[in-house]
Amino acid sequence: MSAPENFPEIDNGLLRFLTCGSVDDGKSTLIGRLLYDTRAILADTLHAITHTSHKRGLTNVDLSLLTDGLVAEREQGITIDVAYRYFSTGTRKYIVADAPGHEQYTRNMVTAASTANLAIILVDARKGVLAQTRRHALIAHLVGIPHLVVAVNKMDLVGHDPAVFERIRSDYLDFAGQVGIGDVRFVPMSALNGDMIVERGDRLDWYTGPTLLEILENAPGAHGEADKRDEPFRFPVQYVCRPQQSDDPGLHDYRGYMGRIESGSIAVGDAIVILPAGRATRIRDIQIAGRSQPMAIADQSVTLLLEDEIDISRGDMIARDGARPEITQAVRAQLCWLSETPLDLRRRYLIRHTTRDTQARLASIDYRLDIATLRHEPATSLAMNDIAQVAFRLARPICADRYADNRATGAFIVIDEASNNTVGAGMIV
């Protein structure tokens, strides 16, 4: 299988992707079709959904049942929660998230998008680009998903008309150009019949591009072009390990700093700095599962031992001295408001950034984005699913990067102190 145009030949690895779009665009059916046509469904699972389909009076198997796992979803025929599925084609492994399409569940889509490397945005060929289509595409862009695929579904319901596909493609490109979305692919398909998903079929012969699976098979993987190992070293301290009881006298003075390397790499002997205090030292040992290692890289959970005794606690950041993040008590960010309770300028919230929690107050709302017109509008509050640029004042400093430079240290969530619910997701600009 050759690489589609604009995607370089790469070593296929794990790909995390997301399906999103407006309600009833066929996201769950698409994933079901992918699993079915790639023979990733166990026999007992296929028997169960076949039985459920027949109980509903359907003559064909309802493939959406493979992802609509909640009883309420099955009863209503919609997806409420984010459903994750895992499958392999033999040349690549996939983790796919099926995000809900209803506007009130946009917060679930944000959760699914935060770890995806590619997003499939479904568009019903009969309806075209809707407001929720735009919202999901914009959120996917804001959270840094580098590759988008617009799947124009239900082409069988518009007579497989190429003019319908071209009109939707033009409308979407106009929207994408206004918000700065760059890497977009377009595929016409019928998830119900399986056209242009795994097999090409014979009803869309006017489309000469790759099938959806061909795009997925050749898309850049989990790290893509910007390998996290090449980014500046960032290690938020999650836990300070001090064994209290041990028969080993060598452990009496043991002090290890545990956490996950969010980006970059580190080796024994490297010079580092503890932030926000600014104390400098070197790495004495790196331990993974109790065993010493000469080095460690991004996404590994490790314990770091330092040459000097320094007062370090959860929420501190370990970085290289020559590539520090910004230490700040004021952040400006793109904010997706996820709560049914509006954002209130008078209230105090809790911001969780990496492993540090700090109280915060909203300093200003720079603008709210109108999804329909893409205009920046003044606002004094934010309602659920609003997207805006805001500024926060923090009670404690955080060690942050721009989200465009580092997704881990450039993101935060907003928590309601009274309910402990997550009410917002922010990307630092």
C-alpha positions in Angstrom: 0.0 0.0 0.0 1.5 3.3 -1.0 1.4 6.5 1.1 -1.4 8.9 0.2 -0.4 12.3 -1.2 1.0 14.7 1.4 1.8 11.9 3.9 5.4 10.7 3.8 6.3 7.0 3.9 6.8 6.2 7.6 7.1 3.2 9.9 3.6 2.3 10.8 3.0 2.3 14.6 0.2 3.1 17.0 -2.3 5.7 15.8 -4.8 7.3 18.2 -7.7 8.8 16.3 -11.0 10.4 17.1 -14.4 10.4 15.3 -16.5 13.5 15.8 -19.1 15.7 14.2 -22.7 16.5 14.6 -25.3 14.1 16.0 -26.4 11.2 13.8 -23.7 11.7 11.2 -22.8 8.0 11.5 -19.7 8.0 13.7 -20.5 4.8 15.6 -21.5 3.1 12.3 -18.3 4.1 10.7 -16.2 2.6 13.6 -18.3 -0.5 13.5 -17.7 -0.8 9.8 -13.9 -0.3 10.3 -13.9 -3.1 12.9 -16.1 -5.4 10.8 -14.3 -5.0 7.5 -10.9 -5.3 9.1 -12.1 -8.5 10.8 -11.5 -7.1 14.3 -14.8 -8.3 15.8 -14.9 -11.5 17.9 -17.5 -14.0 17.0 -19.5 -13.8 20.2 -19.6 -10.0 19.9 -20.8 -10.2 16.3 -23.5 -12.7 17.5 -24.6 -10.4 20.3 -25.1 -7.3 18.0 -26.7 -9.4 15.4 -29.2 -10.6 18.0 -29.9 -7.0 19.2 -30.3 -5.8 15.6 -32.9 -8.5 14.9 -34.8 -7.6 18.1 -35.1 -4.0 16.8 -36.6 -5.4 13.5 -33.5 -4.6 11.4 -32.6 -6.9 8.5 -28.9 -5.9 8.5 -26.5 -5.9 11.4 -26.4 -2.5 13.2 -22.7 -1.9 13.4 -23.1 1.2 15.6 -23.8 -1.2 18.5 -20.1 -2.0 18.7 -19.4 1.4 20.2 -22.7 2.6 21.6 -22.1 0.6 24.8 -24.4 2.4 27.3 -27.9 1.1 27.7 -29.3 4.6 27.4 -27.4 5.1 24.1 -28.8 1.9 22.7 -32.3 2.8 23.7 -32.0 6.3 22.1 -29.8 5.4 19.2 -27.2 8.1 20.1 -23.8 8.2 21.7 -23.5 9.9 25.1 -20.1 8.9 26.5 -16.8 8.5 24.7 -16.4 4.9 23.6 -12.9 3.6 23.0 -12.1 0.6 20.8 -8.8 -1.1 20.0 -8.0 -2.9 16.8 -5.2 -3.9 14.5 -4.9 -4.4 10.8 -1.7 -6.4 10.9 0.5 -3.4 9.9 -0.7 -0.9 12.5 -2.4 -0.8 15.9 -5.2 1.7 16.5 -7.0 3.3 19.5 -10.2 4.9 18.3 -12.4 7.2 20.3 -16.0 7.7 19.3 -17.1 11.2 20.6 -20.7 12.1 21.2 -22.3 14.4 18.7 -24.9 16.2 20.9 -23.9 19.8 21.8 -24.4 19.2 25.5 -21.8 16.5 25.4 -19.1 18.6 23.8 -17.0 18.3 27.0 -16.7 14.5 26.3 -15.3 15.3 22.9 -12.7 17.6 24.4 -11.5 14.7 26.6 -11.2 12.3 23.6 -9.4 14.9 21.5 -6.7 15.6 24.1 -4.8 12.5 23.2 -5.6 12.0 19.5 -3.2 12.4 16.7 -5.8 12.4 13.9 -9.5 13.3 13.8 -12.2 12.0 11.5 -14.9 14.7 11.2 -18.0 13.2 9.8 -20.5 15.3 7.7 -23.9 14.0 6.7 -24.0 14.5 2.9 -27.7 15.6 3.2 -27.0 18.3 5.8 -23.6 19.7 4.9 -21.4 21.5 7.4 -23.3 22.3 10.5 -22.5 24.4 13.6 -21.6 21.4 15.6 -19.3 20.2 12.8 -17.5 23.5 13.0 -17.3 23.4 16.8 -15.8 19.9 16.8 -13.3 20.9 14.0 -12.3 24.0 15.8 -11.8 22.1 19.1 -9.7 19.5 17.3 -7.6 22.3 15.9 -7.3 24.1 19.2 -6.1 21.0 21.1 -3.4 20.5 18.5 -4.6 17.4 16.5 -2.3 17.8 13.5 -4.3 15.9 10.9 -8.0 16.1 10.1 -10.0 13.9 7.7 -13.4 15.1 6.6 -15.5 12.0 5.9 -18.6 13.0 3.9 -20.9 10.1 4.9 -24.3 8.8 3.7 -23.4 9.4 0.1 -25.8 6.6 -0.7 -28.7 8.9 0.4 -27.8 11.6 -2.1 -27.3 9.3 -5.1 -23.5 9.2 -4.8 -23.6 12.7 -6.4 -20.0 14.1 -6.8 -21.4 17.7 -6.8 -22.7 17.2 -3.2 -19.2 16.1 -2.1 -17.5 19.1 -3.9 -20.0 21.6 -2.3 -19.3 20.2 1.2 -15.5 20.2 0.5 -15.7 23.8 -0.6 -17.7 24.9 2.4 -15.4 23.2 4.8 -12.2 24.6 3.2 -13.7 28.1 3.4 -14.2 27.6 7.2 -10.8 25.9 7.6 -9.1 28.8 6.0 -10.7 31.3 8.3 -9.5 29.5 11.5 -6.1 28.4 10.3 -6.7 24.7 9.8 -4.1 23.4 7.4 -3.8 19.6 7.0 -7.3 18.4 5.8 -8.2 15.4 3.7 -11.6 14.6 2.2 -13.2 11.2 1.6 -16.8 10.5 0.3 -18.2 7.3 1.8 -21.2 5.2 3.0 -20.5 3.7 6.4 -23.7 1.7 6.1 -22.7 0.0 2.9 -18.9 0.1 3.4 -18.0 2.2 0.4 -14.5 3.9 0.6 -13.9 2.8 4.2 -11.9 -0.4 3.9 -13.0 -1.5 0.4 -13.6 1.0 -2.4 -16.9 -0.4 -3.6 -18.2 0.4 -7.0 -20.6 3.3 -6.4 -18.1 6.1 -5.9 -15.9 5.4 -8.9 -15.5 9.1 -9.6 -13.4 9.5 -6.5 -9.8 8.6 -7.2 -8.2 9.3 -3.8 -7.3 6.8 -1.1 -9.9 5.0 1.1 -10.2 6.0 4.7 -8.2 3.0 5.9 -5.4 3.8 3.4 -5.2 7.3 5.0 -5.1 5.9 8.5 -2.5 3.2 7.6 -0.1 5.9 6.3 -0.8 8.8 8.6 2.0 9.9 11.0 1.8 8.0 14.3 1.6 8.9 18.0 4.5 11.4 17.9 4.3 12.5 14.2 6.8 14.9 12.8 7.5 16.7 16.1 8.9 13.9 18.2 8.4 14.7 21.9 11.9 13.4 22.6 13.3 16.4 20.8 11.3 18.9 22.8 12.7 20.6 26.0 12.9 18.3 29.0 9.8 18.7 31.3 9.3 16.6 34.4 6.4 17.6 36.7 7.0 16.1 40.1 4.1 13.8 41.1 5.4 12.2 44.3 8.4 12.5 46.6 9.4 8.9 47.7 10.9 8.7 51.2 10.8 5.1 52.5 9.8 5.2 56.1 10.4 1.6 57.1 13.2 -0.5 55.5 15.8 -3.0 56.7 18.2 -1.7 54.1 20.3 1.0 55.7 21.1 2.4 52.2 17.5 3.5 51.9 17.4 5.6 55.1 18.6 8.7 53.1 16.7 7.7 49.9 14.8 10.6 48.3 13.4 10.0 44.9 11.2 12.2 42.8 8.6 10.3 40.9 6.6 11.3 37.8 6.2 11.0 34.1 8.6 12.7 31.6 6.2 14.8 29.5 8.7 15.8 26.9 12.4 15.6 26.1 15.0 13.2 27.5 17.4 13.1 30.5 20.6 11.1 31.3 22.6 10.5 34.5 24.9 13.5 35.0 22.8 16.0 33.2 22.5 19.5 34.7 18.9 20.4 35.7 17.0 23.1 37.5 14.2 22.8 40.0 11.3 25.2 39.3 9.9 27.6 40.4 12.6 27.9 43.1 15.4 27.9 40.5 17.8 25.6 42.4 20.4 23.9 40.1 21.8 20.4 40.5 22.5 17.2 38.5 20.9 13.8 37.9 22.6 11.2 40.2 20.4 8.2 39.1 17.4 7.3 37.0 15.2 4.4 38.1 12.5 2.6 36.3 10.6 -0.1 38.2 13.4 0.0 40.8 16.2 -0.5 38.3 18.8 2.1 37.4 18.9 3.3 33.8 21.5 5.5 32.1 18.7 7.7 30.5 15.0 8.1 30.1 12.7 9.6 27.4 9.3 11.2 27.0 6.3 9.2 28.2 8.3 7.1 30.6 7.4 7.0 34.3 10.6 7.3 36.3 12.1 8.1 39.7 14.9 10.7 39.6 17.6 10.9 42.3 19.6 14.2 42.5 23.1 15.0 43.6 22.0 17.6 46.1 19.4 17.7 48.8 16.8 20.3 47.7 13.3 21.1 49.0 11.1 19.7 46.3 7.4 18.8 46.5 4.5 17.7 44.3 3.8 20.3 41.6 7.4 21.5 41.2 9.0 21.1 37.7 12.4 19.7 36.8 13.8 21.1 33.6 17.1 21.8 31.9 18.7 25.1 32.9 19.1 26.3 29.4 15.5 25.6 28.3 13.2 26.6 31.1 9.4 27.0 30.8 8.0 30.4 31.8 7.3 30.8 35.5 4.1 32.9 35.8 1.1 33.8 37.9 -0.9 35.1 34.9 -1.9 33.0 31.9 -3.8 33.9 28.7 -5.5 30.9 27.1 -8.1 29.6 24.7 -10.8 28.2 26.9 -13.5 25.7 26.2 -16.2 26.1 28.8 -17.7 22.7 29.6 -20.1 23.3 32.5 -23.9 24.0 32.5 -23.1 26.7 35.1 -21.8 29.8 33.3 -18.3 31.1 33.9 -18.5 33.8 36.6 -15.9 36.6 36.7 -16.6 37.0 40.5 -16.0 33.4 41.4 -12.7 31.7 42.4 -11.8 28.5 40.5 -9.0 25.9 40.9 -6.6 25.5 38.0 -4.8 22.1 37.6 -1.7 22.4 35.5 0.4 19.2 35.2 0.7 18.1 38.9 0.1 21.5 40.5 -3.2 22.9 41.7 -3.6 26.6 42.3 -6.6 28.9 43.0 -7.3 31.4 40.3 -9.6 34.2 39.4 -10.7 35.2 35.9 -9.0 38.5 35.0 -10.7 39.1 31.7 -12.6 37.6 28.8 -10.8 38.9 25.7 -13.4 37.7 23.3 -15.9 34.9 22.7 -15.8 33.1 19.4 -19.1 32.9 17.5 -19.1 29.5 15.9 -21.5 30.5 13.1 -19.7 33.6 12.0 -16.2 33.1 13.4 -16.3 36.6 14.7 -14.7 37.7 18.0 -17.4 39.0 20.2 -17.2 40.8 23.6 -18.5 38.7 26.5 -18.9 39.1 30.3 -19.6 35.4 30.9 -19.4 32.1 29.1 -22.1 29.4 28.7 -21.6 25.7 28.1 -19.6 24.9 24.9 -18.5 28.5 24.4 -14.9 28.9 23.2 -13.1 32.1 24.2 -9.8 33.7 24.9 -9.4 34.6 28.6 -6.9 35.6 31.1 -6.5 34.1 34.7 -4.6 35.4 37.7 -3.1 32.6 39.8 -2.4 32.4 43.5 0.7 30.3 42.9 3.1 30.3 40.0 3.1 27.6 37.4 5.8 26.5 35.0 4.1 26.7 31.6 4.9 26.6 27.9 2.7 27.7 25.0 0.3 24.9 24.0 1.6 25.2 20.5 5.1 24.3 21.8 4.2 21.6 24.4 0.7 20.0 24.7 1.4 18.7 28.2 2.8 21.8 29.9 0.6 24.2 27.8 -2.7 22.8 28.9 -4.8 23.0 32.1 -8.2 22.3 33.4 -10.5 24.5 35.4 -12.2 22.9 38.5 -15.2 24.2 40.4 -14.0 24.2 44.1 -17.5 23.7 45.4 -18.4 20.6 43.3 -14.9 19.4 42.3 -16.2 19.1 38.8 -14.1 19.9 35.8 -15.7 23.0 34.2 -13.2 24.2 31.6 -10.2 23.1 29.5 -7.6 25.7 28.6 -4.7 25.9 26.1 -2.1 28.6 26.9 -1.3 31.0 24.0 
